[in-house]
Amino acid sequence: MEPVNQFVNLTWDDLTIIDNKLKAVKDFDVKLLKYRDLRMICTQLKIRGVKSLTKEQMINKLVSRHQIKTRYAKITETADVSDVMPQCVYRLLNILFLDTFSESFA
């Protein structure tokens, strides 16, 4: 079966990244993947802006997006969002509606 048909239900867990390099996608070696296979992978993982990129650039974008997702997951696991969110919203409202800020902004 062709690799393109294998990437229909792809998730981030199917990527094999070792030492910040993409090695395999669902047991397919990255070196054997074609341009259209990488486009299909990016489409399934909802990565936009890869239409005019080369294969190497697409692979780098996949690796960087995976790193960002894993770092963000670690932050949300350790942070208590319930305490932070209301303060941020009220601070933003206070800044936006300060008279000195609105005068200088106008």
Number of C-alpha atoms within 10 A of each C-alpha: 5 7 18 15 10 15 20 12 10 17 13 15 10 13 19 18 16 10 6 12 14 18 16 17 22 15 11 14 12 18 10 10 15 12 14 12 19 23 19 19 24 21 16 15 16 9 15 10 11 15 9 8 13 12 19 11 12 21 18 15 18 22 19 14 15 18 14 12 13 12 11 11 11 11 12 10 9 8 10 10 11 8 9 10 10 11 11 11 10 11 10 11 11 12 12 13 10 10 11 11 12 11 8 7 8 6
